[in-house]
């Protein structure tokens, strides 16, 4: 009886060798041997190009190995697989956002978190990362505006100094003392320190369980709730608009929750 059970399993393993590579990669990943797990996932993809599981797990392993640019490219492939469930694609977009965040691609990370929320609107980790990244973007924009204003003020001061110097060097009709130059000191406007934290814990385990990116500098509990409430309100309004558009039409069941 044991022989009868084992023979079909051996035959199945021979028919799907990529599964063996994925399992070996998962075991190495769990041990923290990320470079070795990357090699196994790549071998699986050579045997089964485009397969979601080794693609997704490869992206996670690359992230753990701090090869964020390669992790981003790989996670884009996983997130684009329209044959997967909404939750699977939402997690792929979430981890894509984390890889982009690590590269300081804040706008791209924000877009990825938004895509993840469209597929899985109730994920609180993604909501937090979306709110946190948006806050950093706003800080960057404010800092850029202050820098632009400072440069504008400095240029204005320099133009004034040039005009005063020109009047000093070229007195009218050669009479009288040149006008005294009254320079203005450069304005020094303090810039807010941008707090570049890390996104909320990611879904990095090949089995969709485990540790992810380290936590960011925490927002206050009140700030978190305010941001989450605002995002949820926006999502509610979007859902209401979609419901209004569907009134009077037959219900169409979709495989994915867009």
C-alpha positions in Angstrom: 0.0 0.0 0.0 2.9 2.4 0.8 4.3 1.7 -2.6 1.0 2.5 -4.2 0.8 5.8 -2.4 4.4 6.8 -3.1 4.5 6.0 -6.8 1.9 8.6 -7.8 3.7 11.2 -5.7 7.0 10.5 -7.5 5.3 10.7 -10.8 3.7 14.0 -9.9 7.0 15.4 -8.7 8.6 14.5 -12.0 5.7 16.2 -13.9 6.0 19.4 -11.8 9.7 19.8 -10.9 9.2 23.6 -10.4 7.1 22.7 -7.3 10.2 21.1 -5.7 12.3 24.2 -6.4 9.7 26.4 -4.8 9.5 24.2 -1.7 13.3 24.2 -1.3 13.3 28.0 -1.8 10.7 28.4 0.9 12.7 26.3 3.4 15.8 28.4 2.7 13.8 31.6 3.1 12.5 30.5 6.5 16.1 29.9 7.6 17.0 33.4 6.5 19.2 32.2 3.6 17.8 34.6 1.2 20.4 34.4 -1.6 20.0 30.6 -1.7 16.2 30.9 -1.8 16.5 33.5 -4.6 18.5 30.9 -6.7 15.8 28.2 -6.1 12.9 30.5 -7.1 14.8 31.5 -10.3 15.2 27.9 -11.1 11.5 27.3 -10.6 10.7 30.2 -13.0 13.1 28.7 -15.6 11.0 25.6 -15.5 7.6 27.5 -15.3 8.0 31.0 -16.6 5.4 33.5 -15.3 4.2 31.2 -12.5 2.8 33.4 -9.7 4.1 31.6 -6.6 7.9 31.6 -7.4 7.6 35.2 -8.8 5.9 36.5 -5.6 8.3 34.6 -3.4 11.3 35.8 -5.4 10.2 39.4 -4.9 10.0 38.8 -1.1 13.4 37.2 -1.0 15.0 40.0 -3.0 13.4 42.5 -0.6 14.8 40.6 2.4 18.2 40.6 0.7 17.9 44.4 0.4 17.9 44.3 -3.4 15.0 46.7 -3.6 15.2 47.6 -7.2 15.0 44.0 -8.3 12.3 43.3 -5.8 10.3 46.2 -7.3 10.6 44.8 -10.8 9.6 41.3 -9.7 6.7 42.4 -7.6 5.3 44.4 -10.5 5.1 41.1 -12.4 3.3 39.4 -9.6 0.9 42.3 -9.1 0.0 42.3 -12.8 -1.1 38.7 -12.8 -4.9 39.1 -13.3 -5.5 35.4 -12.9 -4.8 35.6 -9.1 -7.3 36.4 -6.4 -7.9 40.0 -5.2 -6.2 39.3 -1.9 -3.1 37.8 -3.5 -2.7 40.8 -5.9 -3.4 43.2 -3.0 -0.5 41.7 -1.1 1.7 41.9 -4.2 0.9 45.6 -4.6 1.5 46.1 -0.8 5.0 44.6 -1.0 5.7 46.5 -4.2 4.9 49.7 -2.4 7.3 48.7 0.4 10.1 48.1 -2.1 9.5 51.5 -3.7 9.4 53.2 -0.3 12.8 51.7 0.5 14.1 53.5 -2.6 12.5 56.8 -1.6 10.1 56.5 -4.5 7.3 57.9 -2.3 4.8 58.8 -5.1 5.2 55.4 -6.7 4.8 53.7 -3.3 1.7 55.7 -2.6 0.2 54.6 -5.9 0.9 51.0 -5.1 -0.7 51.2 -1.7 -3.7 52.7 -3.3 -3.9 49.8 -5.8 -3.7 47.4 -2.9 -6.6 49.2 -1.1 -8.7 49.0 -4.2 -8.3 45.2 -4.2 -8.6 44.8 -0.4 -10.1 48.0 1.2 -10.2 46.6 4.7 -6.5 46.0 5.2 -5.4 48.3 8.1 -1.6 47.9 7.5 -2.0 49.1 3.9 -4.2 52.0 5.1 -1.5 53.0 7.6 1.3 52.9 5.0 -0.8 54.9 2.6 -1.5 57.6 5.2 2.1 57.6 6.4 3.6 57.9 2.9 1.1 60.7 2.0 2.2 62.6 5.1 5.9 62.3 4.1 5.0 63.5 0.6 3.2 66.5 2.0 6.3 67.3 4.2 8.5 67.1 1.1 6.2 69.4 -0.8 6.2 72.0 2.0 10.0 71.7 2.2 10.3 72.3 -1.5 8.0 75.3 -1.3 10.1 76.8 1.5 13.3 76.2 -0.5 11.8 77.8 -3.6 10.7 80.9 -1.6 14.2 81.1 0.0 15.8 81.0 -3.4 13.4 83.7 -4.7 14.3 85.9 -1.7 18.0 85.4 -2.2 17.7 86.3 -5.9 15.8 89.4 -5.0 18.5 90.4 -2.5 21.2 89.8 -5.1 19.5 91.9 -7.7 19.1 94.7 -5.2 22.8 94.5 -4.3 23.8 94.6 -8.0 21.7 97.6 -8.6 23.2 99.4 -5.5 26.7 98.5 -6.7 26.0 99.8 -10.2 24.9 103.1 -8.7 28.1 103.3 -6.6 30.4 102.6 -9.6 28.5 105.0 -11.9 27.5 108.2 -10.1 25.3 110.5 -12.2 27.3 113.4 -14.0 30.3 112.6 -11.8 28.9 114.7 -9.0 28.3 113.9 -5.4 29.1 110.8 -3.4 27.8 107.5 -4.7 24.7 106.2 -3.0 25.6 104.1 0.1 25.1 100.4 -0.6 22.6 98.9 1.8 22.8 95.2 1.5 20.3 92.9 3.0 21.4 89.8 4.9 20.4 86.5 3.3 17.2 85.0 4.8 17.7 81.7 6.5 14.6 79.8 6.9 14.7 76.6 9.0 13.7 73.5 7.2 11.6 70.8 8.9 13.5 67.6 9.5 11.9 65.0 7.3 11.4 61.8 9.2 12.1 59.0 6.9 10.7 56.0 8.7 9.8 52.6 7.4 6.5 51.3 6.2 4.3 49.1 8.4 5.1 45.4 8.6 5.0 43.8 5.2 3.6 40.5 4.0 7.0 39.0 3.2 6.7 35.3 4.0 6.4 32.9 1.0 3.4 31.4 2.8 2.0 34.9 3.2 2.8 34.9 6.9 5.8 36.3 8.8 7.9 39.3 9.3 8.2 42.2 7.0 9.7 45.7 6.9 10.5 47.4 10.2 7.9 49.7 11.6 8.1 53.5 11.0 8.3 56.2 13.6 4.9 55.9 15.0 2.2 58.5 14.4 0.2 59.4 17.5 -2.9 57.3 18.0 -5.1 60.3 17.3 -3.3 61.0 14.1 -3.6 57.4 12.9 -7.3 57.4 13.6 -7.9 60.7 11.8 -6.0 59.5 8.7 -7.7 56.1 8.7 -11.1 57.7 9.1 -10.4 60.1 6.2 -9.3 57.2 4.0 -12.3 55.1 4.9 -14.6 58.0 4.3 -13.1 58.5 0.8 -13.5 54.8 0.1 -17.2 54.9 1.3 -17.9 57.7 -1.0 -16.4 55.8 -3.9 -18.4 52.7 -3.1 -21.6 54.8 -2.9 -20.9 56.3 -6.4 -20.4 52.8 -7.8 -23.6 51.7 -6.3 -25.5 54.6 -7.8 -24.1 53.7 -11.2 -25.2 50.1 -10.9 -28.8 51.0 -10.0 -31.3 49.7 -12.6 -28.8 47.2 -14.0 -28.5 43.5 -13.5 -26.0 42.3 -10.9 -22.8 41.1 -12.5 -20.6 39.0 -10.3 -16.9 39.7 -10.7 -14.1 37.5 -9.7 -12.2 40.5 -8.2 -13.2 43.3 -6.0 -11.8 46.4 -7.9 
